[in-house]
Amino acid sequence: MNNKFLKAGLAIVLVAAFFSSCKPKNSGDVVSGDAAQKAYVAPGKYDEFYNFVSGGFSGQVSVYGLPSGRLLRVIPVFSADPQSGYGYNEETKPMLNTSHGFIPWDDQHHTELSQTNGEVDGRWLFANANNTPRIARVDLKTFTTKEIIELPNSAGNHSSPFITENTEYVVAGTRFSVPPDNVNGDVPINTYKENFKGYLSFVKVGKAGEMDIAFQIEAPGVNFDLSHAGKGKSHGWFFFSCYNTEQANTLLEVNASQKDKDFIMAVNWKKAEEYVKAGKAKKVTTKYAHNVYDEKTHTAKSEIRTEVLVLSAKELKDICYMIPCPKSPHGCDVDPTGEYIVGSGKLAALIPVFSFDKMQNAIKNKQFDGEYDGIPVIKYEAALHGEVQKPGLGPLHTEFDGKGNAYTTFFVSSEVVKWDIKTLKVLDRVPTYYSVGHLCIPGGDSRKPFGKYLIAYNKITKDRYLPTGPELAQSAQIFDISGDKMQLILDFPTIGEPHYAQAAPADLIRNNGQLKFYKIEENNHPFVTKGEKESKVVRSGNRVDVYMTSIRSHFAPDNIEGIKVGDEVYFHVTNLEQDWDVPHGFAIKGADNGELLIMPGETSTLKWLPKKVGIVPFYCTDFCSALHQEMQGYVRVSPAGSNVPLTFSLGTNVPATK
C-alpha cells in the first residue's frame, strides 16, 4: 500500500478516536437562549413539517414532526409489526414475500419523497430494503405500505431508492457485486474480477404509483454507494458514487482503500431508454417478487416474475461514464440547479465538486483517461468545478438550502459545515453529538429546498440522553438554518438506526386527500361483514371462517362453540366505525402470530390454530370507549372429532349442549 495513504488512514483513525471520546470544547455554548422557543410547538398546534426517517435495523419508517421532534407514527414496511398486525394478518403477509420466501425483517436505510418538476409533491414515500434487495412505496394518503418490488441480480440494496425529477424512475444500485442470477454462482470468491458484476435497476413508476422494473444496466463489479438524479439541465442523467474499484473481495477496509481515487458513475438514462426501445437490451431469466396491496379489497397479492431486460455498460459505451473522485466516496449529491455534483470521499480531506456542463464538454471532446472495465473515464480536471479545501474530516453527505449554500456532514470531526457552492468557501461550521452520518433539509435534494431546518442524524449518542444500558437511544439534532449561522435548537431520540431522511411541509401532505376512514359501502374485501346481521361462522372441512364485526363496544358474534382442535380458524373482523380515529383491535389467547389493528371501515383477518381443549377468550386491544374492557368474547374449543355443533351468538347465551 502507498505509504502516504497508510499514514492518512492512520491519522483519520486517531482523530476519530479523539472525537468519539471527547466533547468539543464549545459544547456548552452551542445552544442560545431562544432555542427552546424555536423548537416549541404548543399543545394543540401542528408541526410545520413531516420528517420521514429510515428505521435502519428496525426495518420500519418513523415519522416525526418538525421542529418539535415528536414521534407521530411508525410505518411498518419491511418488518412484521405486532402493533398493527402488518405481516401477521392474512391481508399483509404477501407484502413480505420474496423469491426466497416470506421474510419478516429487513434493514431499511433510505427514504425518498416523490417529486413533480423536481419539487416534492407529497404523494408517495419510497423506501429501500438493504438486506434482501427491495423497494417499497408508501401511500401518504394512508401512511401505509402499498407496494414492494424485489430487485434481481442485486445484493445489498444500499444505493436506493433515488428518483428522477418527475418520479419517472426509482433507481437502485447494488452494494455487493455478485454473479448474475442467470449464471452458475458456485464459483470461488477469489474469482471476483472475472465473475462478479454490479447492477443498476431502473424501476418505472406509473401515474398511480405502480412500480415495474423497466431495465437494468450491467456494470463493473464494484460497490455502488449513494446516488442522486440530475435535475434541470442535468435531467436525464443519474450519478452514483462507487468504491472498491480495486475489486477486492477480502479485508475491504484495507484492500478497497488503496487507490487515490475511486469514481462517480454518470449514467445517461435517456440514452439507455433509447437502447431499450431499439431492442438492444437482453432478456435475462431471473426470479423476483412483486407485491401490491389493493385498497378496495384490503388485501395484498404477491406475484413472482421471471424476466428482466438488461443493458451492458461495457458494450454500449455512451450510457455510462466514470468520473474520478477521491477517496472511497460515499455521498453523491446534485445541487438544485442540476449543474453541480458533489462527491464525498470518506477518506478525503477535501470535497470535490463537479460541473455538469464541463462533464458534457469533456464527453463531447473525448477528454478521457482510458477506460475502466470498458467504461470511459473522464479526466478529473476536465469535469471538476473545484475543491472545497480543508472542510473537515470524513465528509459523507451534502444537502442544499436553495440559497446557493451546501451543507456537508463530517463523520470523523463530528460537525456540519456550510459552504458556498460557487466560490467553494467555508461559511460556517457547528459541532454535532456525535459522529454524524446523514443530514436532511426539507426538500434539500430537490429543485426547491424549503431551507428552514437541518436535521443531523448521529451515529453515536454517548451523554445526550439518560443512559439505557449498552444500547443507547439513537440521536438526531435540529438546527435552524434560516440565518447566516446555523443554530442548534433541539436534540431528539429516534427509533432504530436512522440513516437518510426526507421532510416536507405538513400542509402539502395532510391536505393532499389524506384518508380518514374506509367507506363501508366501498369495502370489497372477500370476507367483509357490512353489518351485525351479516355476521356468521361457516365451516368447510377443518377450515372455519368467522365473519365478525366490531363497534363500540362489542364484537358480533361474541360467543362461538363447535371449534375443534386441529381446525384452521380465520377471524375476518370488519370495523363498522365511520368516525375518524376509532380503530379496533382483536387478539385471541394462544395466537402464535400477532394481533389485528383494524381501521374504521376496514376488514382484517387473523389466522388462529387452536391447539388444546378449553374456553379461549378474545378481546379488543385498542382502547375505544369507556366500555373497552367489556369488549370481549369466548370461543369453546372441543376435541378433534367431537360432535359439538358449530353455533354462535351475540347478546344471548348459546344453547347448552350435552
N, C-alpha and C positions, 0 to 999 in steps of 0.2 A: 504494500500500500504506500502511496505517496506520503512522505513524512509530514509535509505541510498540512495535509488534511487529517492525518492522525492527531497532530497537535491541536488542530482546530476543534476536532471532535472531543478531545480530552478537555479542552478549555470549556466547551459548552456543558459537558457533564459536570465539571466542577462548579460552574456558575449555577447550574440547575440545582445542585445540592445546596448551595448557599441560599438561593432564593426560596427553596422549599422548606428551609429550616429557620429562616429569619424574617421578621416583619420588615417592610420598607420603613425607613426612618421617619417618613412623614405620615405614617398610618393614622396618627391621632388627629391630623388636621385636614383630612380629605373631605370630611362631611361638614358643610357650613350650616349656619343656623336655620335657614329656610328649607332645608332638605325635606324635613317631615311634612311641611305644608305642600311641597310639590308632589309628594308621593301619596298624600292622604286623599282617600275617596270616602266621603261621608256616608253613613248608613242610609240606605235607600237610593243612593246615587249610583250611576253606572260608570264603569271604566271607559276610557277613551278608545282603547284598543283591545282586540283579542290577540293573545300570543299563543301560537301553536308550537309546542315544544316536543321534540322527539323524546321517546322514553328509554332509548338505549336498550339495556338488557332486560327491561320490563316488557318490551315488545309492544307497548301502547303509545298513544299520543296524549299528552296532557295539555290542557287549555287554561291559561292564566289571564287575568285581567291586568292591563297596564293603565296607570302606573302603580296600582295597589299591590301587585304581586299575589293576589288572591287566587287560589286554585278553584276553577269553576267546574271543571269536568275532566274525567279521564275517558278517552275514547278507545274502546277495545279495537285492535286492528289485527295484529299477528299473534296474539296470545289469548288463550281461553281465559275468560273473566268471570269468576263466580259471582261477582256483584250484580252483573247484568244478565248472566246466563249465556253470554256470547261464547260460542264454541262448545257449549254444553247442550243447549236446546237443539231440537232436531232441525229447526229452520236455519241455524247459522253454522252447524257443523260443516256443511260443504264449503264454507268460506275458508276453512283452514286445510282444505285438501290440496295435495301437491302430487307430482309424478312419483314421489317417494311414499305416498300415503298421507294419512292425517297427521299433521304436525302442530301441536298445541302451543308452541313457543317460537319466537324468533327475536332477533336483535335489530331494533328499529333505530336507524341513525339519522335520517334527514327528512325534512318536510318541505313541501313546495306548494304555494298557492297558485291557482290558475290565473292566467293573465289574458287580457284583451288589449291589443295595440301596445303591448309592453307594460300595461298597468294592471295591478292587482284588481280582480273583479269580484272576488268573494263567492264564487260558485262552488269550487271544489278544493280540497286539500289532497295532495299526493304524498305518499309515504313509502319508504323502502324497507324491505326485509334484507338484512345483510347476510344472514347465515344460509338460509335456503332462498336463493335469489327470487324476489318477487317485488311487484309494485302494487300498491293499494290506492284506491280512490275513495275519499271520504266526502259524502254529500253534506255541505254546510247548511242545507235546509233542515236536516235532522241530526247532524253531528254523529252520523253512523257510517260504518264502512259498507260501501255498496258494491265494490268490485275489487278483485285481486287477480293479477295475472303473473304467472311464473315465467322466468326468463331462462330459456335453454342455453346451452353452450357457455354457461356462466358459473362462477363460483366467487362468493364474497361480493355481494351487490352493494359495495360501499359507495361507489361513484354513481349516485342515484338519489332521488328522481329529479332531474332538472328539465325545465320546459322551455320551449320556444315562445316567442313573444305573443303569439295568438293561440297558445296551447295546441298547436298543430301536433306536436310530439312531446311525449315524456321520454327522456333519454337516460340510458344507464350504461356504465362501463364495468367490466368485471375487475374485481380487485386481484383475485388469484387467477393467473393464466393456467389453463388446464388443457388436456387433449380435447378436441371437439367431441360432441355427443355421438356422432355417426362413425367414429373410428374406434379401434380397439384401444382402450385406455390402459390396458395391462402392459405398461412399458416401464422401464427403470426410471426412477425420478431424476437421475443424473443425465437423462436424455432431454432435459428441459428445452434446450435451444432447438432441438430438432422436432420435438413433438408437441410442445405446449403453445397455445395461441390465446390471445386476448380478444374478446368480442365486445362490440358496441351495439346496443339494442335500441332501435328507434320504434317506440310504441305510439301508434297513431291514436289520437283522441277524437271521437266523433262529437257531433253537436250536443248530444245528450250526455256526453262524458264517457261513452263506451270505449273500451281500450282493445287494441289489436296490434300484434307485432307486425309492423309494415315490412321491415327488413332488418338484418344485422350486417355489420361490417366486420370481417375477419381481419384482425390487426396483429402486429408482432406480439410475442409472448412477454409482455411487461406487466407491471402492476398499475392499473389505472386508478387514479385517486379522484379528486373532485373536479367539477365541471360547471360551466355555465354557457348558456346560449348567447350568440350575438344579438344585438338589438339595434334598431335604427339602421345606420349604414351597414352594420355587420350582420343584419338579419339574413338568415340562410347559412350561417356558419355556427359551429359548435367548437368549444375549446376544452380540452381535457388535460389535466396535469397527469404525468406518468413518471414513475420511478422504477428502480431495478432495471434500468437499461443494460446493466451488466448481465442480466438474465441469470442471476444466481438462484440456487434452489436450496441453500442451507445457510444458516447464520447470517440472515439478511442485514442485521444491524451493522455488520462489518462489510460483508461482501456486496451489499447493494448500496454502499455509500462511498465507493472508490472514485467514481468519475467526478470531474469538476462540474459537469453539467448533465442533467437529465433533459427531459423535454416537456413542452406543452404541445399536444397534438391538435392542430386546427383541422376541422372536418367540414367540408363543403357539402352539407346535407341536401341542398338544392340540386347539386350535380349528381349526388347519389340517387335522388328521386328520378332524375333523367335516365340513369343507367338501369334502374328497376323497370321503368316503363319501356325501355329499349330491349328488355329481355336479357340483360347482362348478369342478372342475379341467378344463382344456382339454387334449386330446390333441395333442401337438406332434410333428411329424416331425423326426427328428434321426438321428444315427448315432454309436454308441459301442460299444466292445468290452467284453466280459465274459469274463474268463479264469479257469479253475478247474483246479487240479491234483488229480487223482484218486489218493488214497493206495493204492488197491487195484491199479490198473493202472500206477502210477508214471508216468503221462503226463498232460499238460495239454491242454485243449481251449479254443479261442477262438471266441466267438460274437459276431457283430455284431448289435446290437439297433437298432431304428429308430423308437422311440416313447418319449415320456416325458410324464407328467402335470404340468401347470404351473398354479399358482395365482397370481393377480395381487394383490400387496400394495396396489396403488392402488385396485383395485375392492373388495377385501374388507378394510375399514378396521379390523377388530378382530383381525387376526393379527399386525400389526407396529406398533410404536411407537418413536419416536425420543426418546432422552434426550440433551440437550446435554452435551458432555464436552470440556473443554479438554485440550490443543490438539494436533491431529494424533495422536489416540490410537492406541496400538499394542497393548499388553496389555489383556485384559478378563478378569477373574478373579472367581470366586464362592467365598466362604468356606465352610467345612464345614457350617455351619448352613443355608446357602442364603438367608440374609437379606441379606447384604452383597455388592454388586457393585462391584469396584474397577476404575476406569479409569486408564490410564497414558498421559497425553499427553506425547509425546516432547519437545514444546517448552514444556511447562508447568513451573512452579516449585512445584507442589503436586500432591497426589494426591486426586482426588475419590472419595468412597465413597458409593454409592447404596444406598438401603433398598428391599428388595422390597416390604415392607408399605406404605411410602409411595408407591411406584410404583403399586401396586394401588389405593390410595385415590385417587391423582391421576387414574387412568383412570376410576374409578367416578364421581368428581365433575367429570370433564371439565376438569381443570386443564391446559388445553392452551395452547400459544403458537403457534397457527396450524398449518400443515401444511408438510411438505417433500415435494414431488412426490407429493402425495395422501396422505401418511402423517402421522398426528397427531404433533405434537411436544409432549412433556410438559414443563411448566415446570421449569427446572433446580432451583430451590429446593424444588419440590414433591416431588421424588424424592430429594433429597440428604440423606444421613445426616450428612455433614460433610466437611471437607477436612483432610488432613494438611499442616500448614504447614511450609514450608522443609525438606523432607525430603532434598533433594539435587538434582542437575541431570540431566535426561534420564531420567525414570522409564520403565521398559519393562515389566517382568513382576513378578507377585506370586504367591507361594505361601504355604501356611499350615502351622503345626505342630500344630494340634489343641488348643492350649492358650490360644487366644484371641489369638494373635500372627500378624502378617503379616510377610513378608519381601519387599522390593522391590529390584530391581536398578536401578542408575543408570549409564547408559552414559557420560555425559559426565564425571561426577565419579568414575567407576571405584570403585564401592562397593556393598555390600549393606546395606540399612537395615532394622532390626527395629522394628516399631511395634505398638501395641495397637489392635485392630480397633474396639473400642467407644469408647475415650477419644481415639483418634487421636494419641496421644502417641508421639514417637520414643523408643525404649528403648535402642537400641544401633546402632552402625554399624562396619563393618570395610572396609578397602580391598581391592580386587581388582586383579589384574595381567594385562591392563588392559582397559578398555572392555568391561565385562561386558554380555552380552545376556540370554539366558535363564538361569533357575536351575531346580533340581529339588530338591524334598524328597520322599523316598519316600512315595507316597500323598498328596502335597501339594495335589493338586487334587481329592481325593476327600472323602467324609464322614469318613474315618478315616485321617488322616495318621499316619505312624509317627514322624516328628519327631525322629530322632536325628542325621541328617546333612543338610547342604545342599551342593549342588554348583553352583558358578558356572561357566558356560561363556563364556569370554572371547574377544573378537574379535581382540585384539592380544596377542602374546607378548613381543616385544622381548627382554629379557635373562633370561628364566626358564629357558631350556634352552641346550645347546650350539647355536651357530648352524649352519644348514644352507643358507646362501645366501639369496637374496631371499625364498624360500618357507620361512617358519619353521613349526615344529610348532604345531598348534592347542593351546590351553591350557585346562585345566579345573582347578578348585581345590575341595578338600573342606573343609568347615567342620563342626566339632562344634557342634550347637545344643542339646545336652541340658541345658545350664546357662543361667543368666541372660545370659551373654555368649557371643557367637559366637567360636569359636577356629579359626583356620586350622591344619589338620593335614597337608595334602598337596597338592602340585601333581602333575598327571599330563598327558601329552600325549594327544591324540585324533586319529583319522583325519578326513579331510575338513574341513568347517567345521561343527562341531556347532551346532545351533540348539536345539530343545527336546529334552528327555529325560524318561523316566519310570523309576521304580525301584520294586521290590517285594521283600519278604523272599524270600531264596533258597529257603527250605523250602516256601513257597507254590507255587513253580513247579516245583522239582525233584522234589517229592513229589506232583505232580498228574498222574500217569500218563505221565511223560516216557518217550518211546520209546528203547529201547536198540538194537534191530535189527529188521529186517523179517523176519517169519517166511516161510521159503521156500515152505511149503505154501499161504500166503495171497497169494503173488505172482501176480497175474493180468495181468501185462504181456503184450501180444500176442506178444512175441518172447522170453519168458522161457526159460531153459535151466536146468532144475532139477537137473541132474547132468551129469557129463562125458560119459556115454554118449549124452546127447541132443544134444551139440554137433555142429554141421554147418555146411556152406556151401551155399547154394542160389542158383542163377541164374535170373532171369526177365527175358529180354531183356538189356538192359545194366544192370539192377539186380542187385546181389549182396547177399544177406543173410547175415551171419556170426553164427551162434548160438554165442556164446562164453561160457565160464565162467572165473572167476578164483578161485584159492585159494592159500594159502601153499604153494609159491612158483612157480606156473606158470599159464599160460593154456592152455585147451583149445578149439580147436586152437592149436598154436604154429608150424605151417608151412602156408602156403597158396600154391598155384600156380594159374595159369589166370585170374588177374585181368588185365584188358586196359586199355590207355589208353582213356579215354572212358567207362569204367564208373562207376556210382554205387555205392559200397560202403558198407554200413551195418553197423558193428560193434555188435551188441547184446550187451553184456557183463553177465553176472549174477555178482554176488559171492556165492559159496557159503558164505562165513563166517557162522557164527551166534554168534560171540564178539563182545561189545561192544568198540567202538573198534578194529576191524580193517577199515578201508576199504581198497580197492584203487584204483589209478589206471590209466589207459590213455591212451597217446599214440602217434601214428604219425608218422614223418618226413614232412614236406611238407604236413601238415594245415593248412588255411588258416582254421581256426576256433579250437579250443582243445583241452583235454584232458577226460577224464572223471574224476570222483571218485565212486566207487560205494560206497555204504554197505553194511554187512552185510545180505544178503538182497535187495538192490535190483538192478534192471535199468536200465541206462542205455545210450543209443545215440549213437555218433559217426558222422557222415556224412563220408566221405573220397572225394575225387575224384583218382584217380591221373592224373598229367599227363605222365609220361615213363617210358620203359622202364628196368627195373633191379630190383635187390633192395632192398626197403624194410623196415627194422626197426621193430618196435613194442615197447613195454616198459611196466612198471608205474612210475607216477610217485610213488606214495605208499609210503614205507618201511614194509614189512610184516613182515619177518623177517630173520634173518641171511643168508638166501639171496635177498634182494631184488634184488641185481644180476643174479642168474640168471633172474629172471622176465622173459622176453623172447620174441620170435618174429620170423619173417620172412614177408614177402609178396613173391612174384615177380610183377612186372608185365611183361606181354608186349605187343607192338604190337597196335593195334586190328586186328581181322580175323584174328589168328593162330589156329592150331588147337590151342594148348596146352590140354589138358583141365583142368577145374576139379577139383582134388584138395586134400586137407587131411589133416593127421595130428598126432599127439601121441606122442612117445616113439620113433617110428620115422622113418627118412628117407623122404621122398616118393620113389616110384619114379622113376628117371631117365627123361626123355622126350627124343626127338630133336628 
